[in-house]
Amino acid sequence: MAAFAVVLNNKQLQQLVLSILEKVRTNRNKAEVVNLVQCLSLISKSIGSKLAPFLQEIIPLIQMKMKDLDREKSTELDNELSEACMNTI
């Protein structure tokens, strides 16, 4: 996905990022959310500043996902999600 994002025009990139963000917002399956957040991280590394217009949506969503984690119940999946969020930021 990240290599694909490099060749997208601005409209296509917007559709891709907004689609991923919507799936992160609505998905209840933590494993899928981890994959989506990791995807955002890889896209960020690949396209750099082209992702800047979406930061106002990405950062609060990532923060929300991290705040939703239960600190008392540290599961492997929660740890993976936390790591993916930190890498994305």
Phi and psi in degrees as GROMACS dihedral restraints (atoms count N, CA, C in turn):
[ dihedral_restraints ]
;  ai    aj    ak    al  type     phi  dphi    fc
    3     4     5     6     1   -65.2    20    10
    4     5     6     7     1   -42.2    20    10
    6     7     8     9     1   -66.1    20    10
    7     8     9    10     1   -34.5    20    10
    9    10    11    12     1   -66.9    20    10
   10    11    12    13     1   -37.9    20    10
   12    13    14    15     1   -62.6    20    10
   13    14    15    16     1   -27.6    20    10
   15    16    17    18     1   -62.0    20    10
   16    17    18    19     1   -34.8    20    10
   18    19    20    21     1   -96.1    20    10
   19    20    21    22     1     0.2    20    10
   21    22    23    24     1   -76.5    20    10
   22    23    24    25     1   145.1    20    10
   24    25    26    27     1   -78.3    20    10
   25    26    27    28     1   174.9    20    10
   27    28    29    30     1   -60.5    20    10
   28    29    30    31     1   -40.2    20    10
   30    31    32    33     1   -66.7    20    10
   31    32    33    34     1   -43.3    20    10
   33    34    35    36     1   -65.8    20    10
   34    35    36    37     1   -40.4    20    10
   36    37    38    39     1   -62.9    20    10
   37    38    39    40     1   -42.1    20    10
   39    40    41    42     1   -60.1    20    10
   40    41    42    43     1   -45.0    20    10
   42    43    44    45     1   -62.0    20    10
   43    44    45    46     1   -42.2    20    10
   45    46    47    48     1   -63.7    20    10
   46    47    48    49     1   -50.8    20    10
   48    49    50    51     1   -64.8    20    10
   49    50    51    52     1   -44.4    20    10
   51    52    53    54     1   -64.7    20    10
   52    53    54    55     1   -34.8    20    10
   54    55    56    57     1   -64.9    20    10
   55    56    57    58     1   -44.6    20    10
   57    58    59    60     1   -63.8    20    10
   58    59    60    61     1   -44.5    20    10
   60    61    62    63     1   -61.7    20    10
   61    62    63    64     1   -41.1    20    10
   63    64    65    66     1   -64.2    20    10
   64    65    66    67     1   -39.9    20    10
   66    67    68    69     1   -66.8    20    10
   67    68    69    70     1   -36.8    20    10
   69    70    71    72     1   -64.8    20    10
   70    71    72    73     1   -42.0    20    10
   72    73    74    75     1   -63.1    20    10
   73    74    75    76     1   -42.0    20    10
   75    76    77    78     1   -98.5    20    10
   76    77    78    79     1   -16.5    20    10
   78    79    80    81     1   -77.5    20    10
   79    80    81    82     1   133.1    20    10
   81    82    83    84     1   -98.8    20    10
   82    83    84    85     1   -11.0    20    10
   84    85    86    87     1   -84.0    20    10
   85    86    87    88     1   110.4    20    10
   87    88    89    90     1   -60.9    20    10
   88    89    90    91     1   -36.1    20    10
   90    91    92    93     1   -62.6    20    10
   91    92    93    94     1   -40.6    20    10
   93    94    95    96     1   -70.0    20    10
   94    95    96    97     1   -37.3    20    10
   96    97    98    99     1   -63.8    20    10
   97    98    99   100     1   -40.8    20    10
   99   100   101   102     1   -57.7    20    10
  100   101   102   103     1   -47.6    20    10
  102   103   104   105     1   -62.1    20    10
  103   104   105   106     1   -41.2    20    10
  105   106   107   108     1   -66.7    20    10
  106   107   108   109     1   -41.4    20    10
  108   109   110   111     1   -67.2    20    10
  109   110   111   112     1   -39.4    20    10
  111   112   113   114     1   -62.6    20    10
  112   113   114   115     1   -37.1    20    10
  114   115   116   117     1   -62.2    20    10
  115   116   117   118     1   -43.9    20    10
  117   118   119   120     1   -60.4    20    10
  118   119   120   121     1   -39.8    20    10
  120   121   122   123     1   -62.7    20    10
  121   122   123   124     1   -45.2    20    10
  123   124   125   126     1   -67.3    20    10
  124   125   126   127     1   -38.6    20    10
  126   127   128   129     1   -62.2    20    10
  127   128   129   130     1   -43.6    20    10
  129   130   131   132     1   -57.7    20    10
  130   131   132   133     1   -44.1    20    10
  132   133   134   135     1   -66.6    20    10
  133   134   135   136     1   -30.6    20    10
  135   136   137   138     1   -82.3    20    10
  136   137   138   139     1   -38.3    20    10
  138   139   140   141     1  -108.5    20    10
  139   140   141   142     1    -9.3    20    10
  141   142   143   144     1    56.1    20    10
  142   143   144   145     1  -121.9    20    10
  144   145   146   147     1   -67.3    20    10
  145   146   147   148     1   -14.6    20    10
  147   148   149   150     1   -65.3    20    10
  148   149   150   151     1   -15.7    20    10
  150   151   152   153     1   -87.4    20    10
  151   152   153   154     1    -9.7    20    10
  153   154   155   156     1   -52.5    20    10
  154   155   156   157     1   -41.0    20    10
  156   157   158   159     1   -62.3    20    10
  157   158   159   160     1   -15.5    20    10
  159   160   161   162     1  -102.2    20    10
  160   161   162   163     1    -2.6    20    10
  162   163   164   165     1   -61.1    20    10
  163   164   165   166     1   -33.9    20    10
  165   166   167   168     1   -65.7    20    10
  166   167   168   169     1   -19.7    20    10
  168   169   170   171     1   -97.8    20    10
  169   170   171   172     1   -36.2    20    10
  171   172   173   174     1   -69.9    20    10
  172   173   174   175     1   -51.2    20    10
  174   175   176   177     1   -59.8    20    10
  175   176   177   178     1   -50.4    20    10
  177   178   179   180     1   -62.7    20    10
  178   179   180   181     1   -34.8    20    10
  180   181   182   183     1   -66.8    20    10
  181   182   183   184     1   -43.0    20    10
  183   184   185   186     1   -64.1    20    10
  184   185   186   187     1   -42.7    20    10
  186   187   188   189     1   -61.1    20    10
  187   188   189   190     1   -42.1    20    10
  189   190   191   192     1   -61.5    20    10
  190   191   192   193     1   -43.1    20    10
  192   193   194   195     1   -63.3    20    10
  193   194   195   196     1   -37.4    20    10
  195   196   197   198     1   -71.5    20    10
  196   197   198   199     1   -37.5    20    10
  198   199   200   201     1   -68.7    20    10
  199   200   201   202     1   -27.1    20    10
  201   202   203   204     1   -73.4    20    10
  202   203   204   205     1   -15.2    20    10
  204   205   206   207     1   -71.6    20    10
  205   206   207   208     1   139.6    20    10
  207   208   209   210     1   -86.0    20    10
  208   209   210   211     1   113.6    20    10
  210   211   212   213     1   -67.7    20    10
  211   212   213   214     1   -25.1    20    10
  213   214   215   216     1   -78.3    20    10
  214   215   216   217     1   -26.4    20    10
  216   217   218   219     1  -113.7    20    10
  217   218   219   220     1    90.1    20    10
  219   220   221   222     1   -88.4    20    10
  220   221   222   223     1   101.6    20    10
  222   223   224   225     1  -102.7    20    10
  223   224   225   226     1   163.5    20    10
  225   226   227   228     1   -60.0    20    10
  226   227   228   229     1   -41.0    20    10
  228   229   230   231     1   -66.8    20    10
  229   230   231   232     1   -40.2    20    10
  231   232   233   234     1   -62.6    20    10
  232   233   234   235     1   -41.0    20    10
  234   235   236   237     1   -64.4    20    10
  235   236   237   238     1   -40.1    20    10
  237   238   239   240     1   -64.2    20    10
  238   239   240   241     1   -41.9    20    10
  240   241   242   243     1   -64.6    20    10
  241   242   243   244     1   -43.1    20    10
  243   244   245   246     1   -60.7    20    10
  244   245   246   247     1   -44.6    20    10
  246   247   248   249     1   -63.9    20    10
  247   248   249   250     1   -42.7    20    10
  249   250   251   252     1   -63.2    20    10
  250   251   252   253     1   -40.4    20    10
  252   253   254   255     1   -64.1    20    10
  253   254   255   256     1   -44.4    20    10
  255   256   257   258     1   -64.5    20    10
  256   257   258   259     1   -40.0    20    10
  258   259   260   261     1   -64.0    20    10
  259   260   261   262     1   -37.0    20    10
  261   262   263   264     1   -67.8    20    10
  262   263   264   265     1   -42.2    20    10
